[in-house]
């Protein structure tokens, strides 16, 4: 076990001081001065034997960066690309073999490029565009997040030229794209929260209930996870609509199996739905979107899904003290999880889970007893140089098959590589 330097649950707010338990920091790389990374981290086992970590940036000017992490103590940038203009972001990507999918979302409806690009990355230094799948339109900002693990289908949160939401906040639905011919992607199917699209027979979902505003962040798709253990199911975080399990056995006609929500009384923004199949459990993370803990508490929920038509909340992952983090700077609360990607380079566990919590850092939990999850490790770096938040904002995480942990800062800190010591 690693040495305990500081307990952030008890320490006063001090964003400049690092705090670590049961992780060993191997390296930090500021990505050549462009250290703001979004929600896209994935690893390629390159044809020449190198391990290449691909990172999607949070905002312009950079699109994506490739880092050689064959030696995690000496990460080296091998590729860094530019976005076409300042009003588009990549934010999300996934890798299967030597093919990479990158999402593009614009700041305003009707702008381009809005959709996904497929790249050949067999030579990491020279990513080559295979095709662009356009999802732009008068009501569309494009694609926010992608899931690509089988080489055949991209599952994503997307707008479209023919998808007109009743409320502009509801502009991204769950979409399936067939990329078996990567040069000619085609839509295979889509699903949206009933009542959110113009022309729906269903009424628009209520945006107030018991005096509580809901849907403020939108009834739209976010992470869209599909695993080989259950290829007929999609586990979708649908922001304020909740976490949704979909039957996708007919990809052209997805159907809702169940929906779990916590808004109200909480403020919603269900980000990721992560099934732990051997345990009949599902994790659901909320995303903190407000600075200074204004939307506290933003939690990771543990659900029992033995009966998948009736998900049951049984616990939450314990957060550190609000007092220790609320005024450190930037956001504090849950965000991304290591999603047990079913690819050769990914570490997988149904018992140990990892999450990023913005200024609350990176945290690991033992779910041996799902009714009483235990925190077993954390890493809270000091404030990165030039960060406009004034504190760390750890945004995403990936754990490789060697047990090396990679986490990234949203604004300036770049990439951190760590070794588990538990």
Buried (B, 14 or more C-beta within 10 A) or exposed (E): EBEEEBEBBEBEBBBEBBBBBBBBBBBBBBBEEBBBBBBBBBBBBBEEEBBBBBBBBBBBEBBBBBBBBBEBEEBEBBBBBEBEEEBBBBBBBBBBBBBBBBBBBBEEBEBBBBBBBBBBBBBBEEBEEBBBBBBBBEBBBBBBBBBBBBEEBBBBBBBBBEBBBBBEBBBBBBBBBBBEEBEEBEBBBBBBBBBBBEEBEEEBBEBEEEEEEBBBBBBBBBBBBBBEEBBEBBBBBBBBBBBBBBBBEEBEEBEBBBBBBBBBEBBBBBBBBBBBBEBBBBBBBBBBBBBBBEBBBBBBBBBBBEEBEEBEEBBBBBBBEBEBBBBBBBBBBBBBBBBBBBBEBBBBBBEBBBBBBBBBBBBBBBBEEBEEBEBBBBBBBBBBEEBEBBBBBBBBBBBBBEEBBBBBBBBBBBBBBBBBBE
